[in-house]
C-alpha cells in the first residue's frame, strides 16, 4: 500500500485506451483471480480489457471514464460511468447512472484515495442532473461492500455476473436522492 499525498483525477480520452486496458486487466485480475477459474478469467480479461474494446467504450458518448493519478503520473485507479442506465431494482423514473467499473491498482488499495474518486463521481453526476448512481458488486466482496456503504450506497437488489462457466450473485447498490 502506498501513502498518497497528492492525486489528480481527470477525464479519460481516446489516447487513454491502452492505459485503461492495462489498468482494467491488472486490477480485475488482482481482485478476482484467487476465486475464479483460470480459463474463465483469461477469456474475460481478453474480451473486456483489450485495447480495441476499451477504445470503443471510450468512443461511446454515454460512457465517462475517470483516471486517478499520482502527481508523478502513476495510475492509481479509474472509474467508468454510464449515463442514464437504469436497473430494475431502482425506483421508477429519474436519471440513474451506472458505475460499471471502480478499480484501484493493487499498490493503492487501502490508501484511502478511493473515497476521493467516489466523491468526484458523485459531484460529476449531480452536476449532470442525475438522480443517483448504482453498481453491482459480488456478494462475497466484503471489503468493497463496506466501502460502498461508507460512501452512502445501500443494497437494493440482486443481479448476476457471468464470466465463462462461472455465474456469481451480485448485490445491486444505489446512491442518490431519497436513498435512506
Rosetta blueprint (number, residue, H / E / L):
1 X L
2 X L
3 X L
4 X L
5 X L
6 X L
7 X E
8 X E
9 X E
10 X E
11 X E
12 X L
13 X L
14 X H
15 X H
16 X H
17 X H
18 X H
19 X H
20 X H
21 X H
22 X H
23 X H
24 X H
25 X H
26 X H
27 X H
28 X H
29 X H
30 X H
31 X H
32 X H
33 X H
34 X H
35 X H
36 X L
37 X L
38 X H
39 X H
40 X H
41 X H
42 X H
43 X H
44 X H
45 X H
46 X H
47 X H
48 X H
49 X L
50 X L
51 X H
52 X H
53 X H
54 X H
55 X H
56 X H
57 X H
58 X H
59 X H
60 X L
61 X L
62 X L
63 X E
64 X E
65 X E
66 X E
67 X E
68 X E
69 X E
70 X E
71 X L
72 X L
73 X L
74 X L
75 X E
76 X E
77 X E
78 X E
79 X E
80 X E
81 X E
82 X E
83 X L
84 X L
85 X L
86 X L
87 X L
88 X L
89 X L
90 X L
91 X L
92 X L
93 X L
94 X L
95 X L
96 X E
97 X E
98 X E
99 X E
100 X E
101 X E
102 X E
103 X E
104 X E
105 X L
106 X H
107 X H
108 X H
109 X L
110 X L
111 X L
112 X L
113 X L
114 X H
115 X H
116 X H
117 X H
118 X H
119 X H
120 X H
121 X H
122 X H
123 X H
124 X H
125 X H
126 X H
127 X H
128 X L
129 X L
130 X L
131 X L
132 X E
133 X E
134 X E
135 X E
136 X E
137 X E
138 X E
139 X L
140 X L
141 X L
142 X H
143 X H
144 X H
145 X H
146 X H
147 X H
148 X H
149 X H
150 X H
151 X L
152 X L
153 X L
154 X E
155 X E
156 X E
157 X E
158 X E
159 X E
160 X E
161 X E
162 X E
163 X E
164 X L
165 X L
166 X E
167 X E
168 X E
169 X E
170 X E
171 X E
172 X E
173 X E
174 X E
175 X E
176 X E
177 X L
178 X L
179 X L
180 X L
